[in-house]
Amino acid sequence: MASQELFRIAAVLAKVLTFAVSMSTGFIGGTIFPMIFIGGTAETALHAIIPDVPVALAVTCGMAGVAGAAAKAPPKPPADEPPATACATRP
């Protein structure tokens, strides 16, 4: 691997480490934007390793994937649960 790929992988690890330290020490701030940046950085590292993957597609998928995983967003509701309604009815 070239030094550029190693730098990108090191940047991903540094972002994950600093995010974990800041969250465990009670740092005031949000969680979604650091996670999105981690996803984007990880996918630029993937693009450096596998250049056939377009960088715009890789970064977009990485950001969306991390945001979806952080929100625990399932692709569809489970079959055994009724769909959520916008308005609750009173008895």
C-alpha positions as CSV (number, residue, x, y, z in Angstrom):
1,M,0.0,0.0,0.0
2,A,1.1,3.5,-0.7
3,S,1.5,6.1,1.9
4,Q,-1.7,7.8,0.8
5,E,-3.8,4.7,1.6
6,L,-2.1,4.3,5.0
7,F,-2.8,7.9,5.8
8,R,-6.5,7.5,5.0
9,I,-6.7,4.4,7.1
10,A,-4.9,6.1,9.9
11,A,-7.3,9.1,9.6
12,V,-10.3,6.7,10.0
13,L,-8.8,5.1,13.0
14,A,-8.0,8.5,14.5
15,K,-11.5,9.8,14.0
16,V,-13.0,6.6,15.6
17,L,-10.6,6.9,18.5
18,T,-11.3,10.6,19.2
19,F,-15.0,10.1,18.8
20,A,-14.9,7.2,21.3
21,V,-12.8,9.2,23.8
22,S,-15.0,12.3,23.5
23,M,-18.2,10.2,24.0
24,S,-16.8,8.3,27.0
25,T,-15.6,11.5,28.8
26,G,-18.9,13.3,28.5
27,F,-17.9,15.8,25.8
28,I,-20.8,18.0,24.9
29,G,-21.7,17.6,21.3
30,G,-23.7,15.6,18.8
31,T,-23.0,12.1,17.6
32,I,-24.4,12.2,14.0
33,F,-21.9,14.5,12.3
34,P,-18.8,12.7,13.7
35,M,-20.2,9.4,12.5
36,I,-21.0,10.8,9.1
37,F,-17.5,12.1,8.8
38,I,-16.1,8.7,9.9
39,G,-18.2,7.0,7.2
40,G,-17.0,9.4,4.5
41,T,-13.4,9.1,5.5
42,A,-13.7,5.3,5.6
43,E,-15.0,5.2,2.1
44,T,-12.3,7.5,0.7
45,A,-9.9,4.9,2.2
46,L,-11.9,2.2,0.4
47,H,-11.6,4.2,-2.8
48,A,-7.9,4.5,-2.4
49,I,-7.6,0.7,-1.9
50,I,-10.1,-0.2,-4.7
51,P,-9.9,2.5,-7.3
52,D,-12.7,1.0,-9.4
53,V,-15.3,2.3,-6.9
54,P,-16.2,5.9,-7.8
55,V,-15.2,8.2,-5.0
56,A,-18.5,10.1,-5.0
57,L,-20.5,6.9,-4.8
58,A,-18.3,5.4,-2.1
59,V,-18.5,8.5,0.1
60,T,-22.2,8.9,-0.3
61,C,-22.8,5.2,0.6
62,G,-20.5,5.4,3.5
63,M,-22.2,8.5,5.0
64,A,-25.7,7.0,4.4
65,G,-24.7,3.6,5.8
66,V,-23.2,5.1,9.0
67,A,-26.2,7.4,9.5
68,G,-28.6,4.5,9.0
69,A,-26.6,2.2,11.4
70,A,-26.5,5.0,14.0
71,A,-30.2,5.5,13.8
72,K,-30.8,1.8,13.9
73,A,-33.0,2.3,10.9
74,P,-34.5,-1.0,9.6
75,P,-35.3,-1.3,5.9
76,K,-38.9,-2.0,6.8
77,P,-41.0,-2.6,9.9
78,P,-41.1,-6.2,11.3
79,A,-44.1,-8.2,9.9
80,D,-45.5,-8.9,13.4
81,E,-45.9,-5.2,14.3
82,P,-48.8,-3.1,13.0
83,P,-47.7,0.0,11.0
84,A,-47.3,3.2,12.9
85,T,-50.0,5.8,12.5
86,A,-49.5,9.5,12.4
87,C,-52.4,10.3,14.7
88,A,-53.3,8.4,17.9
89,T,-57.0,7.9,18.6
90,R,-58.5,8.5,22.0
91,P,-60.7,5.8,23.5
